[in-house]
Amino acid sequence: MSHQDPNMLVRYRPNERWNHWITAMSFVMLVLSGLALFHPSMFWLTELFGGGQWTRVMHPFIGLVMFVSFAAMGVRYWHANQIDADDVNWLKKIGDVLQNKEEGLPPVGKYNAGQKMLFFTIIVCMLALLLSGIVIWRRYFSLYFPIELIRIAALVHAVAAFVLIAGILVHIYAAIWVKGSIQAMMLGTVSYGWARKHHPKWFRQMIRERAKQGAK
């Protein structure tokens, strides 16, 4: 704490940022390899992974890396993503949010209601992808399941992947839209002004914690 910039607040520590970027890089690799395997018109993407056979082999293992990495994030951020009364009121004023009118909005904690909903959407998608992926994992598990279940699992896998990709695209857009968000995940810190404007409830909590540390 002695090296902390007094003009900045720590939003993400180094291990949190590494966790996030491992998940993100795994996601990108899975999207590219998954699209390559999904339709013949995108088979050319397999060249990024050394060809079709390597793509088929690597895809499920990368999926396990992403699942484990996100599971660590899920445990870490579970408490901060619990929906409360302020979040419900925030969602009722989603029109003001989209118009960037933040003055009359309920106070936001570390994450707003939209981020929390995305968090739980990702959890559902991750579980669906893991379970369906195991069923259709031809090399190790698919021989234990009937063909009807494998077909259903393949459909579930594709739908869950589509929802996850759509959700992550929204996440990326929001990070670009709210200036300072990307810096928070790159450098780990945000300014007092950014925190006060976008996450006032979390800002007050951090100020109280800093005051307690200063009093020791």
Secondary structure, 3 states (H helix, E strand, C coil): CCCCCCCEEECCCHHHHHHHHHHHHHHHHHHHHHHHHHCHHHHHHHHHHCCHHHHHHHHHHHHHHHHHHHHHHHHHHCHHHCCCHHHHHHHHCHHHHHCCCCCCCCCCCCCCHHHHHHHHHHHHHHHHHHHHHHHCCCCCCHHHCCHHHHHHHHHHHHHHHHHHHHHHHHHHHHHHHCCCHHHHHHHCEEEHHHHHHHCHHHHHHHHHHHHHHHHC
